[in-house]
Amino acid sequence: MFSLTDHPHRRYNPLSDEWVLVSPHRTKRPWQGQVETPAIETRPPHDPQCYLCPGNERVGGVRNPDYAGTFVFDNDFAALLPDVPAGEYIAGRTGEQPLLRAYAEHGICRVVCFSPRHDLTLAMLDAATLRAVVDTWAEQTLDLGGRPEIGYVQVFENRGAMMGASNPHPHGQIWATGSIPLHVSRELGTQAAHFAATGRTLLGDYLELELGLGQRVVCANAHFVALVPFWAVWPFETLIISRRAVPDIPALDDAARDGLADILKQLTTRYDALFNVSFPYSMGFHQRPCDGVDHPEWHLHAHFYPPLLRSATVRKFMVGFELLGEPQRDITPEQAAERLRAQ
């Protein structure tokens, strides 16, 4: 008889309309892959060489204020620029759509320092500081998303050198784009289709199902639930979902913002405890587009994508079949959730 815990199978992701191959039997094979020595992080509360610490100089001679809470500034090396001239490149037109298309893209990139303390991480921040970070995300979403030229606001954090963070100071980023990014556009389509068919949000129905089953829930409070999604690709990937169907961070009331700060603390603390290391990840919130539409189908959620697989020294790589075919994982989402719950 077919078993999710023993036999290879494909799982469907209704949020992105994609599939992942799960191979639970492969966890029994011996591992001879890459092993890395984990870095021992010993950082001072203030680093005079850190361009994110209070009072220090950034590129071009700009000096940070002596900030005591969160600090936001326009990225000195922004991937997007606000003053890009409108334009397009079209070539190879055959029928309705040309083969080659490119359009000018404008936007604003900002950096959000979570704390003046250089030696902390999101998992180490206290409740009041985490709540201030949540409020800053909400303020920035309102500021950037309220501009007519902005179509979407992406709040995210890359944690650790393994995930490309160029500076260990606790910070994240916000990219506000003129267009709606690819992955958000896919989720917009699936959520809109589900809402049109049922009158309910896709993630609301999914959360109700997961709470009933209990297998993949990691931690929860009165306002948010953190779980390993049924369709997780990364070994210890998680999804944070608001219990109430709100469209974005600014729509959260005071109690829910406290709840978001709490669930972030719970989840990141579990991550750090899993392999006794400051856990690397890429994390980001998916909010409704900023196109002036209410989007009743949109349900606020955050994705955590950590790369670690078996220990602090063994990571997962997306190679071979995963690059050419579709994503694949060995440890099942249920096993991953059980290990995170136990921390």
Number of C-alpha atoms within 10 A of each C-alpha: 3 8 9 14 16 14 13 17 15 15 17 14 15 16 19 17 11 13 17 20 20 25 19 20 14 15 14 9 7 7 11 6 9 10 13 11 8 12 11 8 10 7 13 11 12 17 16 13 10 16 17 27 26 22 17 18 17 15 9 7 8 12 15 17 12 12 13 11 13 17 21 18 12 14 16 13 10 14 11 17 15 16 10 11 10 9 9 10 10 12 11 10 11 8 7 6 11 12 11 10 12 10 10 11 17 19 22 20 22 19 21 24 24 26 26 22 21 23 17 18 19 22 19 16 18 12 15 12 17 24 19 18 25 20 20 20 23 18 14 21 23 16 11 22 23 16 13 11 17 21 21 25 30 22 24 22 21 24 25 20 13 16 15 12 17 11 15 18 26 25 26 23 21 23 22 28 24 23 18 20 14 9 11 17 15 16 19 22 14 18 24 19 15 18 16 12 10 10 12 18 21 22 22 19 12 16 21 12 11 18 14 10 10 13 17 22 24 25 17 20 15 13 18 22 23 26 30 29 22 18 22 27 26 25 24 26 23 28 20 27 25 26 20 14 20 20 21 20 26 18 13 22 10 11 10 19 23 19 22 25 23 20 21 19 19 18 24 20 18 21 23 18 15 20 16 11 16 23 22 23 25 20 19 21 21 23 23 29 24 25 18 11 8 11 17 16 25 26 24 23 23 19 20 24 21 24 22 21 19 16 14 21 15 17 18 15 13 15 11 10 10 14 11 9 11 15 20 23 23 18 22 24 27 20 17 22 24 16 15 23 17 10 15
